Amino acid sequence: MPPQIRYARSGSLNIAYQIAGEGVADLLMIPGWVTHLALDWQEPRWIRWFERMTAFARVVRFDKRGTGMSDRPPGIPTADERMADALAVMNAAGLERPHVLGWSEGGPLGVMVATAYPERVQSLILYGTQARFSRRNDYPFGEEESEHEYAEIERDWGSERLAREFVPDADPAAITRLAAYYQAGASPSAAVALARANAEMDVRGLLASIRVPTLVLNREHDAVAPGETGKYLAERIPGSRFIELPGSAHAPWLGDVERFCTEVEHFVTGVRPVEHEPGVVRTILHCDIAHSTARAVAIGDERWSELLAAYYKTAELAVSAYGGRIVDRTGDGFMAAFEGPVGAIRSARRLLEDARELDLQVRAGLHIGEVREEGGFLRGIAVHVAARVMSEAQGGEILVSETVRDVVAGANLSFSDRGARELKGIQGHRRLFAVTVEPGGR
């Protein structure tokens, strides 16, 4: 379950923050433009990244004023107010001298905290950020300030079109989630106010005054803060270290997550972890036909072969209709992979309904986790867990792991608790839930 949302008092405002992890180091995370502490836990890729970060650090993060679950005052927040919010969270969370990670628009704020309160900052990590975000004659990076762009943000806030501008390579389901995330994270006017505040921030004059150890990370082709902007920072921060990561993803939980986390962990703890081959988070669906052997004997080999062909055609349609792909087949069973769990569940519901029309009872099991593709096959513990979850299902039943149930919370899906089960070959007990399947409903 996600950690409790707490509140720190900053002047007359309440700033929402959250503490997670029991690592050896304290890490204050200063966020980018718009965030929402609760909704982050609905994004599988974010969960994977955050679990990796909390493996070595006790992470404290917060929603800036005007965003997420924090109070939303009118007007444009000043840099001093935003710095006071960060300090209020540090005090409320009991952070005496944390490492400070400022990413994207949180980077300049991290610089301000480190220079104004060096005794409160153990080290500074700047990721995907700039000394300023608007272009000037003496600063060749950033964007040109444009009233037209501000008007466009306000007009299209919460739209999938605007969300795609931030992550152009994302799949449609991720774009839909991001658009809803932004809409919940801030009002249109608050988003514009923050954009204006970010355009006004300029910490170039503070860089030479940073006296804490500093790590600068930028991805080479990041559209918001490409590698050159990181080099600019590192060249002006005394004794800092610059690492240019490959790729174009702006958010730290996208792209090569393992490389990002490895560099931060090494900098914070002094120990370089063993780098594992990076994988991707996928929802794995296993299905097979209940009582298939008895059915094959009853109708004969020729009729059974025809029925299996019709079943697999039905399965391919049900899987592809929700953005998945079948990656393996064994007899009357198959495994499919989906980028998101909601589509996987709906695909399973459709398959079970269509299979009934063929007079077949199908059972399904789902789990979400990290997998690797090797030679066209998927590997990873998530694959095995999904298969074991399916083995616990009855004919006509869809079982999901507790992880899947938690991730799809709020997606208008209903579940029945089937209790904790000991899955063969899987350490510990796993709580399973049955998806409610309405006759004719998908």
N, C-alpha and C positions, 0 to 999 in steps of 0.2 A: 504494500500500500504506500502511496506517496506520503512523505513526511508532512507534519502539521504546518499549516500556514500561520505565521506569527506576525505581530505588528510592532514596529518601532515608532516612537513618537519623535517627529522632527518639526519643531515649532508647533504649529497648529494642525499639522497633517499626520496621518497614519501611513507608514510605509510598510508594505507587505514584504516579508522575507521568509526564507525557508532554509533549514539546516539539514544536510544529508551527509552520510558517510562517517567513517570512524578511522580515517587514514592518519598517518603520522604527522601531517602538516595541516595548518589552517589556511584556507584559501578563500578570499573574498572575490566573488565574481561580479564585475560591474558590466551590466548587459548593454546590448545594442539598442536600436531605435525603439521597437515596441515589443514587449514581452507579456506573458501571462503565466504565472507560476503554476497554476493548476492545469492549464491546457497543454503545457509542455509534455505532461505525462501521457498524453494520447498519441504522441508521435513516436513510432517504434525506433526510428533512427536516432532521435534525441535520447531516448531511454538507453539505448546501447552505449552511446557516447558518455552519458552522464554516469552510468554505472562504472564505466572505465575510469572516469575522473575520480569518483568517490572511492575507488579501490586504494588510492594512495593519499587521499586528502579528505579532511572534513570541510565540505564546501558550503559556504553561505552565499546565497544569491537573493536578489530582490527585484521587485518591479519598481521602476522609477516613478516619481510622482507624475500623475496624468496617464499612467498606463496600468494594464493588468488589474490587480487586486488592491493597488494603492489608491489613496484619495486622488481625486481629479480636480485640482483647482483650475480656475480659468486663467487665460493668459499664457505668456511664454516663460518657462522656468529659467531662472538665471543660473549661471555656472556655480555661484556661491550656494544657492539653494540646493542644487543637485549634489554638491560636495557635502553639504550638511546632512543630506539624506544618507549618503554613504557612511558618514561617521556615526550617525544615529544607529544604523544597522550594525556596524561594528561593535558599538557599545552594548546594544541590546543582546547581541549574540555572544558576548563575552570574548570577542576577538581582541587580544592585547596587541599582537604584532603579526598580522597575517601576511602571507604572500597575496598580492593583489593582481588579478587578471582582468584587464580591460579589453574587451573586444568590440570591434566596429566603433560606433559612436561612444562606447564606454572607454575607449582608449584615452582620449584627451582628459576625461574625468579622472582616470587612473593616474595620469601624469600630474594633475593638480593635487590629488591627495598625497602622492609620493613626495612632492616638493614642499607642500605646506605642512605636512606632518611626517617627516622622515623617521621620527622616533616611533611611529605607529605602523610603519611598513617594513616588512622584512625583505621583500624583493618585489619587482614589478615585471609583469608579463604583458606585453602588448601584442594583440593578434588582429590581423585584418583591419588595421586602423591607419589614421593619418594624423599629422600635426594640425591640420585643418581640412575641412571637407569641401570648401569652396575655392575656386581658382583665383589667383591674383597674379599681377605682373611679375612679382618676385617669388611666386610659388606655382610651378607649372602643372601641378596635379589637381585632383578634385574636379568638381562640376561647376559650370557657370550658374550663378544664382539666377533663377527665373520665376517670375510671378506666374507664368503660364504653367510651370511644373507644379507649383503649390496649388493652383486652381485644379489641376488634373488630379492630384492626390486627393483633394477634398471631394471632388466630384465622383471619382471612381473607387473611393475607399471601400474595402471589403469585396471588391470584384475579383473574379478569377483573372481577368485581363491584367490588372495591376499586379496581382500576385506573381504572374508568370514573368513579369519584368525582373523580379528579384531572383527567381530560380528558373531560368528559361529551359533547362534540361530536365526538369522534374516531370514525373508521370502525372496524368490527369487527376488521379486520386489525391496525390500529394498537393497539387495545386488547389484542389477544393478544400483540403484541410487548412492550407496556409491562408487562403482567403478568409475562411471563418475565424481563424486564429487572429488575424489582424483586426477583423471587425470587433472581436471580443476584447482585444488587447487595448484598443483606444478608440475614441470617437474620431470622426473625420477632422474636426477642428483641433483636437488634441494632437493628432498625427502631424498636421501642418505646423502647429506650434512647436513641436519637437524638432521637426525638420528645419524650421527657421532658427531654433536655438542651436542646433548642430552646425548650421552654416555659419553662425556667428562665432563659434568657439575657435580659438587660435592659440595653441600652446607652444608655438615655435620658440618664443622667448624664454620658455621654462626648461627646454630640453637640456641645456648645458648645466642647469642647476640640480639635475637629478643625481643623488648621491647614494642610491641603493642599487644593488645588483639588478640588471635589467636584461630581459630576453625579448627580442623582437621577432615575431613570426608573421610572415605573409605568404600567401599562395601566389605563385608566379603570375597567373592570368586572372586573378580576382578582379572583377569589374569595379568593385567599390574601392578596393585598396590593393592594387597590384604590387608585385615585389619591389618595384622602384620606390614606392612610398615607404616601405619598411626600411630600405637602405638609407633613405633620407633621415629617418628617425635614428637609426643605429649610428650613423656617422656623426650625429650631434649629441648623443647621450654618452657621457664619459664611461668607458669601460664596458659598454653594452655588447651583447652578442646578437648577431643577426643570422637567422636561418630562413632560407626561402624554400617553401614546400611546393611540390608539384601540384598542378591542377588549377581549377578555376572556381571551386566552391567558396562562397563567402562565409557561411555559417560554419562554426567549428565542428559541428556534428555531421557535416556532409563531406564527401570526398574521402581522402585518405585519413580516416579517423585515428587509426593506430599510430601513424607517424606523428600526428599532432600530440596525442596523449603521451607518447614516449618521450618527446622532447620536453614537454612540460614537467613530466614526472622526474626526468633526469635533472632538470634545472632546480626543481623544488626540493627533492630528496637527496640529490647527489649520487643517486644510484641509477644506472641505465638499465631498464628492464629488458628482458629478452623479447625481441620483436617477433610477433607471430604473423604468419601470413594473413593479410586482411581478408575478411569475409564480408558478406552482406546480410542484412536482416530480412528474412522472408517468412511468410506464413506458409506452412507446409500442410497440405491436405492429403490424407491417405484414405482410400475408399476400396472396398471390395464387396462382393455379393454374398449375402448370408445364405448358408445352406446350399452352396453352389454344387457341391459334389452330388448330393441327393437329387437336386434338380436335373443335373446332367444325365444321371442314370435313368431318371423317370422319363425324359423326353428323347433320349438317344443322342448320339454324337453329332449327326448332321443338323438336327434342329437346334442343338445347343450351340454349335458353331455359328449358325445364322443369328441366334439370339445374342451371342456375345458380340458379333459384328454390329448389330443394331445398338447394343448397349454402349460400345466404345464410341460410336458416332454420336450418341446422345451425350456421353461424358465429355467429348471434345467440344461440343457446342456449349455445354453448361460451363465448362472451365474458361473457354475463350470469351464467352459473353461477359465475364467479369474480370477480364484482364489477366487471367492466369495462363499457365502453360503446363501441359503434361510432360514430365521429365523422365518417367520410368513406368514400365508395365511389367507385371508378373502374373501370369495366369488370368484370373478374373479381377485382379486388383490393379490399382495405379496410384502414382504419387504425382501431385501437382504443386506448383509453387506460385504464390501470389505476392505482390508487393505490399498489400495491406490485408488485415484480417477480415474486415467487413465484406469485401468482395469475395473472399474465400468462403465465408459462411453462407452468403447468398448463393454462391455457385453450388455449394453442397445441398442447400435446400432445393434448388431447382433440379439438381440431379436426382435426388430422392423422389421428388414428385414425378419427374419424367420416367424414372425407372418403374414406378408403380403402374404406369400405362403399359409397360412391357411385362407386367406381372412378375417383377423382380423386387426383392428387398435388398436395399443397399445400406451399408453402415459406413460411417465416416468419423474420422478423428483429425483434430487440428491442434497445432502448436505453433508458436512464433519464436524465432531465435536466429542466431547467426549460422550461416551455412557457407560452404565453399564449393565452387564448381570445379570438378576435376574430370577431364575427359568426357564432358557432356553429362556427368552425373553429379548430384548434390551430395555433399558430405557434411557431417556435423551432428552434434548431439540432438539438435532440434528435429532432424530427420527421424532419429530413433524414438524420440519422445512421441512425435505425432503418430508413428506406427503403433506404439504401445497404447496410446490413447484410443486409437481405432479398435484395437483388439479387445478393449473393455466395452465397446458399444454393442448394442443389440441390433438386429435387423430393423431398418427404418429409423435409426437413431443417429444423431450427430452429437458427438462428445467433443468438448474443447477443454484445453488446460485452463487453469486459473489465470495464467498470464494472458491468454487470448481474451478471456472474459473481462479482465481489468482494462485491457487496451481499448476494447470496443465500447466501454461504458458511455452512455449517451447516444448510441447509434440506433436506438429504437429496436433493439433486439432483446428477446426474453430468454431467460435461462432457468433451469431447475438444478438445484444442487444434488449431485450424485455422490458426494462424500469423498473422503481421502482414500486413494487406492495405492497399493504398492505395485508399481509397474515393473515387469520383468526386465532385469538388466539395467534399471535406472535407480540410482541411489536415492533413498528417502521416499517419503510418500508424496503423491501429487493429488491435489484436489481437482476433481473433474466436474464439469457442468454440461447438462444436456440442452441443446438449442431447442426452443419451442418451435415446432413445425406446424403451421396451420394448413389444413387440407386445401390444396389449390393455391396456397400463398407462397410468394417468393420474395 
